[in-house]
Amino acid sequence: MRTRRGTVRLRGWGGVGAMGVACALTGALALALPHKDGGAATADAGTGVTVAAPARADADDCNDRSLRPSGKDGPAIDAIKNREVKKLVVGVDQNSYRWGYRDPNKKGGELEGFDIDLAREIAEEIFGDRDAVVFRAIPTNQRIPAIRSGQVDMVVRTMTVNCERLKDVDFSTGYFQTGQQVLAPKKSDITGYNETLKGKKVCSAAGSIALEELKKKDFGADISTRVPNQLDCLVRLQLGEVDAVVTDSALAASQAAQDPTVELKGEEPFTTEHYGVAMKKGSDDLVRRVNKVLEEYREDGKNGWQKSYDKWLKGGLGEVSGPPRAEYRD
């Protein structure tokens, strides 16, 4: 996915108060009931720094190779269609601005965002109705447990595809490219994912790629602050309880827009990742059906991926040529 470099901003509804409300909502609702050339996404978030990743170079074969698309039903889809409540149950976020969130300025409080649009596309494919979906707010560290326990049919929640997670769940092809980056106050002397983190308190979400990367190399930082939801890290940063946050650059860009006192640090992300739709291991027919949706979603320029991107993310990540190219293993 490619963009034209330039200074761009997202308009948020941020501040400590709004963030605190969002986090409180997550705690209350969690389990109560997210191109043709395969290039990189690069853009600025109003801070003059790159906020998405360069092209993938040597990713492991398992990372983004999924089952080929199919419109046929199978045991997984039959189970979804035959249960009493004729709706798709999808695990999502509800406090990631522009991805899956509730806008406090709108009445009704319905979930909306880029990932929410994709979940509705999948529901329409299976049930013929975009509204035939139940959204369940899931903390970052509960995404895989929720799938494996059957609490949700799938997770569409800015979830990175990687080999370790593929041991526990199956993924669709990648639908968005991003990478990890450091978020810190503008006045901070932290310059990125480097030695300037030494002695600093760094926050990350439990079960996140950010935490995995920090465990590999922490540059002498204190990485003991781990929260259920990534947005909780921003609140701790705003309250001065931590010095920096490590998270997906696409999410960090929106958070920087919500709070003008923080910014992305470093010239570009230090990883390259793809978000995918996660499903229960062995649900091949459902994986293939989701890949069919994504294949059509990529191609539909007027009402598909590009339309959703332009509506929700273009303001912060700039112009793009489309989503990552699909790769299949059979």
N, C-alpha and C positions, 0 to 999 in steps of 0.2 A: 504494500500500500504506500503510495507516494503523495507528498504534498509539496506545495511551494512554500519555501521558508518565508516567514514574515512575523511581525508582532501582532498577536491576536489575543483577545481576552474573552473569558466567559463571564457572564453576569450572574452572580450568585445571590443567595438569600442568607448569607452566612453571618458569622459572629459566634461568640461562645454560646449565647442564648439559644440560637437556632440549632447549633450543633448539639447542645445538651438535650434539647427537645427531641431531635432525631434519634439520638442514642437511647433516650428513655423509651421511645416508641418501639425501637428494635427489641429492647429487653422485654417489653410487654407483649409483643406480638410474635416473637420468634417461635416458629413451629406451633403456633396457636390454632390453629383451625382444627446474558448478555445478552478479486482484481486479477485482474487477468495476468499481470506480469510477476506477481509474487515479490514485489519490491518492498521498500521500507516506508514507514510513516515518519515524517519529520515535520515538526512545526514548533512554533514558539508559543508560550503561555503568558505573554505580556511581560516576560522577564528576560528575554533575549537568550534563553537556553532551550536546547532541544528537548522535546517531551515525548517522543516516541522512537521506536527502535530502528537501527539500520537493518539491511537485508540479512536474512538468515544465511549462514555460510555452510556450517557443517553440523546441522542438527542431527541427533540420533534418529535412526529410521522410525522408531516407534512414536516419535513426538507428534507428527501431524498426518500420519497415514491411517485412514479410517476405512470402513467398509463402503463398497460402492453403493450408490443410491438405488432404491427400489420402492415401488409403490405398492408392493404386496403386503397384506396383513400376515401376522404370525402370532405365536403364543403371547408375546409381550403386549402387542397392540390389542389382541382379542381380550386379554384380561382387563385392559383399560376400558375398552368399549362395553364390556359385559357387566361391569359392576353397577351398583344401584345409582350412584351419582355419575351422570354422563358428562364428566368434565376431566380435563387433563390437570393433574396436580403438579405445579412447578415451584421449585425452590428458587427464591430470588432475594435480592437485597432491596431494602426500602429506604436507604439513606445515602446512596451513592448518587450524587447530583448528576443528572442527565443520563444515568444508566438504569437505575431502578430507585425511584424516590417518590415521596409525597410532597407536592408543592404546597406549603402552608398558605400561599396567596390565593389558592383555588378552593372553591367549595367542593365538598364531597370527599376529598382526600384520596382519590383513586391513584393507584400506582401508575407511573408512566416513565418513559425513558427508552433508551436504545435496546436494552435487554428485554424490556417488557414488550416492545414491538415484535421482537423475534419469537418470544413465547406465544404470542397471539397468532403469529403465522403458523406455528406448529399445531396449535389447537385447531385452527381452521382446516389444516390438512387432514387431521384425524377425525374431527367431528363436523366439519363443514360450517363452523361457527367460531369467529374470533373471540367471542365472549365465553366460550365453553372451557374456561380455565379457572382454577383456584390457585391463587398465589399464596405461598407460605414464606414468610420472612425467616431466613436462616442465617445464623452467624457464620462467619468465615470458617471457624473450626468445626462446624457441624454439617458442612456440605456433603462430605463423603458418608458420614454416619446416617444422614437423612435418606440418602439414596439406598444404601445397603439395607436399612431397616424397612424400606418400603413406605416411608412417610411421604415421599414425593416420587413422581415418575421420572423426573429429571431435574437438573439444576441448570438454570441460565443466569449466571451471576459472576460475570467477569472472572471466570475460572480458567486458569492456565492449564493447557495440556502438557503433561510431562510423563516420562517413563515410570516414575515412582507411583504416581496416581493411577496409571493404567494397570497397576497390579490390583487395584481395588474397584475401579469403575471403568466403563467404556466411554469413549468420547466420539463426538462428531468430528468432522473436519474443522479446522480453525476458521472462525468467522471474524476475528479482529487481531491485529498485531500490536504489541506493546512491549514494554520492558521495565525493569526495576530502576528506580531513581530515588535520590534523597530529597526530602522536603525539610526545610529548616527556616527559622526567622531570617528575614532579609539582613538584619544586623549581625547575624552569626558569622563566626570566622570559619565555619564549615564550608568547604568548597566542592564537596561531592563524596562519592564512595571511595575514600582514600584515607591517608594518615591523619587528616584533620578530624576524623571521628575519634581519635584516641582520647580516652578519658571521658567521653561524652555519653550521656544516656540516650539510647536509641530505642524507639518503640516500633514493634511490628505485630501483626495479627497472628495468633496461634493457627497453625495449619496453612500458613501462607508461603508462597515462594520466597518472599522477602526474608522470612525467618530462616528458611533453608539456606539462602545465600549468606546471611549473616553468620550462621553456624559454620559455614565453610571458611569464611574470612571476615573477622569483625574489626580488624585494624586497631585492636585494643579498646574498643568501645564496650560499654556496659549494655548488653542486649537482654537483660533480664526482664524488661517491661514488655509483657505480652498480653494482648487483649483479645476478646472474642471477635470483635468487629474492627475492621481497619479504621473506620471513622473515629473510633474511641481514641486512637493515637493522636488525631488532630486536636481533639479536646484536651488531651494531656499536654500537647505541645503548646496550645493556647494558654493553658493554666501554668506553664512553666515547670511542669513536672518531668518533662523530658526535653532533650536538646534537639532531637531530630526524629524524623519518621522515614522508614524505608517502605515503599509500596510501588504498585504499578504506576508508571508515568502517566497513563491515561487518567487514572483516578486522581493522582497527585495534581495534575493540571487543573482539574475542576475544583479541588480543594484550595489551591492557590488563588483561584478566581473568587472563591467565597470569602477568603480572608486575605486582604491586601498586605498584611504584615509578614506573610510567609512566601517563600518562593522555592522553585526547583533548583537544586544545586548540581553542578556538573554539566559538561557540554552535551552529554547524551546518556541514555540508560546504559547500565552495565550488563544487561542481559537482553535477549531477544526471545519473545514468547508469543504464543497464539492463544486466544481464548477459544474454548470449545464448549459445546453442550454436553454435560455429563449425565450418564445413565447407568442403570444397574448392569453389572458384569454379565455377559451372556445374552443380553436382550438384543440380539442381532437385528431382528426385524424392525425394532424401534430405532436403532442406530441408523439403519439404511433409510428409513422413512424420514428421519430428521435430515440426513444428508441430501435427500431428494428436495426437501424444503429449502435447504441452504443453496443447492445448485440453482434452483429457480429464483431464489431471493437475490443471488448474485447477479443474475442475468436481467432481472426486471428493473431497469433504470428509473422508470417512472414511479413505481409503487413498492420497490423492494429495498435492498440494502442501502443503496445510495440515497433514496428519499429519507429513510430513517436517520442515516448519518448526517445528512444536511440539516435535518430538523433539530437533532439533539447535540451533535458533537462538532459540527463544522465550525461553530463560533469559537471553539477553543483549540481545535487541532488543525484547522485550515482545510484547503482543498485536497481531495484525494482522488485517485484513479479507481478505487474500489477495494474490496476485501482481499485477504490472502488467497492465493490460488489453492484449490482443493487438491489433495494428494490422497490416493487410495492404495490399499495394500493388496486387494484382490478384485 
